[in-house]
Structures are given as structure tokens and as C-alpha cells.
Amino acid sequence: MPALKATLSIDGQEVAQLPDGAFTRVSLAPGDHRIGLSYPAVLGPRCEDYFLRAAAGTTYHLRLTRGETVHTAPTSITSEFLSKSAHFVPVGAATGWDMTHHESFSPAH
């Protein structure tokens, strides 16, 4: 069975297909950017968009963390599944560098 890949988008444009345990590098112009991640249909967690105000000459590291949305008494298995979510969290440069030693690189296009 092939690995499930998530679609990474920046400002609404797809930039990479990432399997679990992968990372990519992207250069952005200074300013405000919307970073999104989506999985095919309902096969993975919902991921909230991350808004980044990029400064010139700065490197940012973001990590996707899975968690659960607070949800009161789901009405069905489907709504319980959809309540699971993922969030981008900023990490320090040293941590971001260390993560690259444990994850595989997937080039953005």
C-alpha cells in the first residue's frame, strides 16, 4: 500500500506532496503568507492553516503536530474522526536542524 501523502500549499498554490516523516524547503518573499496542508478526502487529520509574516533574511522552521480539537459528544464516528486536527508550530533553528536528521527531504516544485 503506498504511503499517504499530504499536499503542502503556500498562498493557495501547491508546492509539495509530503509523506509522513518528510520535510521540504521553500523560499518565500518577505510579507504575509498562508501555509496549508491537506490530506486526500478524510484519510488524514484536518490541518488548520498557519499564517506567517516572513521577514527578509530569516529562516523559519515549522513542524506539523497532530492533536485533537476539543469536541463535545460526537454525534457519529465520522464527526469524531473529523474532530482530530493537526497544527503547524514554529520550532527553533537548532530543533529544525535536528529534525532534518530524522526525516526525509522531499523537494518542493
VENNOR-V989462 format. One record per run of one state. SS is the DSSP state (alpha for helix, beta for strand, coil for the rest). FROM is the first residue (numbers start at 1). TO is the last residue. If there is no record, write none. Layout:
BEGIN
[[SS | FROM | TO] [SS | FROM | TO]]
END
This chain:
BEGIN
[[coil | 1 | 4] [beta | 5 | 10] [coil | 11 | 12] [beta | 13 | 19] [coil | 20 | 21] [beta | 22 | 23] [coil | 24 | 30] [beta | 31 | 39] [coil | 40 | 45] [beta | 46 | 47] [coil | 48 | 49] [beta | 50 | 54] [coil | 55 | 60] [beta | 61 | 68] [coil | 69 | 76] [alpha | 77 | 83] [beta | 84 | 91] [coil | 92 | 92] [alpha | 93 | 99] [coil | 100 | 103] [beta | 104 | 105] [coil | 106 | 109]]
END
